[in-house]
Amino acid sequence: MIKNFVKTAFRSLMKNKGFTAINILGLALGLAACLLIVFYVVDELSYDRFNKKADRIYRVNEDLKLGDNRVQYAVAMAPLAQTLKRDFPDVENAARLRPTGFHVKKGGENIQESNVVFADPSVFDVFTLPMLYGDKTSALTEPYTVVISASTALKYFNKLNVVGQILTIDNNQPLKITGVMEDMSKQSHFYADFLESMTTKADSHSTGWLQSNFNTYVLFREGADPKKLEAQFPQLLQKYSNAEMQATVGMGINAFEKSGSFFRLNLIPLTAIYLHSNLTGEMSANSSAQYVYIFSAIALFILIIACVNFMNLSTARSSNRAREVGVRKVLGSPRKYLIGQFLMESILITLAGTVIAIIIVAIMLPAFNNLSGKSIAINANILTWLVPALLIGVLMIGCLAGAYPAIFLSGFQPVDVLKGKLSNGFKGSRLRSFLVVFQFAISIFLIVGTLVIYNQLKYIQNRDIGYNRNQVLVIKNSYELGNQANIFKQEVKQLSGVVNATLTQFLPTSGSRSTDALFKDQSKDPKKTIFPQLWQVDPDYIKTLGMSVTAGRNFSEKMPTDSGAIVINETAAKFLGFSNPINKILYRGYNNSQLKPYTIIGVVKDFNFSSLRDNVTPVVLFLNNNNGNMGIRVSTANLPTLLSSIENKWKALTPSVKINYSFMDADFDATYRTEQRMGQIFIVFTSLAIIIACLGLFGLSAYAAEQRTKEIGIRKVLGANISTIVRMLSLDFIKLVFISILIATPVAWWVMNKWLQDFAYRINIQWWVLAIAGLTAMLIAFMTISFQSIKAALANPVKSLRSE
Amino acid sequence: MIKITELQKYYRTEEVETIALNKLSIDVKEGEFVAIMGPSGCGKSTLLNILGLLDDPDGGSYLFNNIEVAAFNERKRADLRKHNIGFVFQSFNLIDELTVFENVELPLIYTGVPAAERVGRVEKVLDKMQIMHRRNHYPQQLSGGQQQRVAVARAVVNNPKLILADEPTGNLDSSNGNEVMELLTDLNEQGTTIIMVTHSEHDARYSHRIIRLLDGQTVMENIMI
């Protein structure tokens, strides 16, 4: 019987080649899009799961509220890890990590390495990092020892077993290699080619409970409840940090909490970090679960649209199959055989669609990787879940998409069919109309979504961000110059084409920064505190970056008292609540008890220095000789010449270190690369969804026209012109698209407004965005339908009437 | 073999009720060849559909081999149909996607005949209908007469006791029409009961008895000699 099903199904599909092609193509496109998104989502969801003990690993976060300022940290205090291991039997082990970077000497060259992490020896017990050479237990116990990845061993030594070899870092510091580990999985919230022993780092031995610099991971014993440990954190802080708190802010933890501030610890599961954590002090930038949800929804939408096509086209052409159903029933076929036959057709189409989808995916994967920034490859690992998933998927989609047509078609009464009662299979299906509305509602929703995302990204990129990021050269390793950094700055300033230059701790586009408390008076009362970022700058900073001073003045080299002066941003001024902040004094704590006064000499217009999703937070600039970064404002038509002059100046001062520079506008764009990527992926898949929906509409309108051939013939004989016929045929569909617009527009408006709430700086959704989405859908639908309508209207009526 | 008593059938739309069969009573004995004639809309096809268990009567009794079948459900009707009744339609109703052989094989598949046995039985009947040389052709590759021969082959392959033919020559020229009528006569002579709806007096003359209907009632019965 199955053989008969397959044979009939195959021949029936071959007979209706146009229908079959539209169905298979639509399904293949939908499945291919779906597969690519599934790869993406699976990749995102599998972060950190390579760790065999992943379900028992948690990170300790810190949550600090000081007056009106709240900061959440991914880092904790130096002694915490050891304390947890010692005091809590549920804790099997704990490890601290801290990202860093250095230059490694190779021949005459110093190579910058940024995947460097300080790690406790216990890192190998907590995380799954298989060692190829060396001893896990002792590898990181001594200072100045390092475990490197296999590819790093090959890079520097051309062989794998390099235990005992020495690497020279930052010009003269020897590091002994005590182990070679397998390359880490890229699906990790941190990536290290070098694990340097934590004990090398002096502040890792700190006993202070108020400075947090270490990403701290806890491995629980099997069956332990992390909630129990979390519940004991308040007592732990009371026990260890109370005295220090008393000394620093003049009150103990309890009084601190009563004053409305707090200092707390909490836990986050390792596997939640990559998608759900975006705190200060992350090991590296994480992704967001929001994108996983959005893309999963898009994949589902596309699949539904493709399935709806199948259902619609199959039921629309029911009249063509009705006679066959009737004859089979007359000959004694039970209904289940007919259902089986139609399901088989559906499964065959799905199977063909899947095969083509796989081919499309194989061809498109490199482009998709490029678009999404992933490096997904179809390997044995993926195939172990992909092949069964696809087989189940084919059966499920085949049955789901085929179920309605199968039940609908097999339900025909033979006597009705043979009497010709079902000659018009197209009309009278409310479900089909509903499905077309549903498809187009999804398409319109996606068009609105795409337009809003596109406009928001454009807005972000063109918004006044409070400084001029164009034509600023950023030298990222000016610290390499040491004491000569200022000489370099002065020499560069002399070059023609250089407008100004600044040496600073932070630029608005640089990475991690530090925050500290400033008090409004000497009482250390947390209510009279702001918790700003403190940036060490030089007097050229504000001028070089094109920031504007809205009150008071900029720093001046001519004013010796400026060493005790600060310039604050507008947000800091607002937080402080002074009506005129100029000449007011703020105090910063040193050595737990002494306070140093700073006079506010100016207010700088707010400028963005983190994601535009976040509001600007308070920033305080003060003078210091920090040579961490250098910003050079240039103005020249001949940039290559200027760049080589700057490089020459650099080489003259430090020949062994390579200058590492970038342009500030490119760095700024990099901050929004995730958003830009998401925007692009969104556009691609939205277009696909619309194409698939239109394929379905194309097929439906073809059948509608075919069904009404006789009616069109009669109307033409009676004098109808072509435009009347086209209007008549198009109107039914256009009505449906119009209903879709009415349904989809408010929903899309609401959802996209919700999405925009995540941005501190955002656009309002304009009415014309919704209008454009609706019109686009209408236009695309009309073009699709009119192709068939015009074809039908142009047909010779004599022919159509004779054939009837 | 067939005894219908006071059979009624109405067709209702929202506004109009049409009586198709008006308390019609007919007996057909085993081995008979009966023609049913009458103008369009007199209820011929409705009667044939009810006799073939394709349609339900609204009243009256239908005994098939002394079993009351008027109230049978769809499954029972399909079962009785596939074992006992063969159909021949005016428009042949062959399945375009299947070859001649496969079309004729279909009733055997539905009655669960094993594949090996099916081949022999289909070949035998194709041979009998002189269409064996076309066994691998598709319906649209055959002439009308050939298509109707295939349809007859399909109707008889299960050795049904009854063949219902609805204007079997309506779409054929006279020479092909005569051939089909000869085939039906042969089958009848071998014992198959045949009930045929026709407009053609010529075809009706092949039967033993003509029942003439008007407005859902029998108006005349002619016994042919």
Interface residues (C-beta under 8 A of the other chain):
Chain A: M1 N4 K7 T8 R11 S12 K15 R323 E324 G326 V327 R328 K329 V330 L331 G332 S333 P334 R335 Y337 Q413 P414 V415 L418 K419
Chain B: S45 N49 G52 L54 D55 E74 R75 A78 D79 R81 K82 H83 F87 F89 N93 L94 I95 D96 E97 L98 E102 L106 P107 I109 Y110 T111 R154
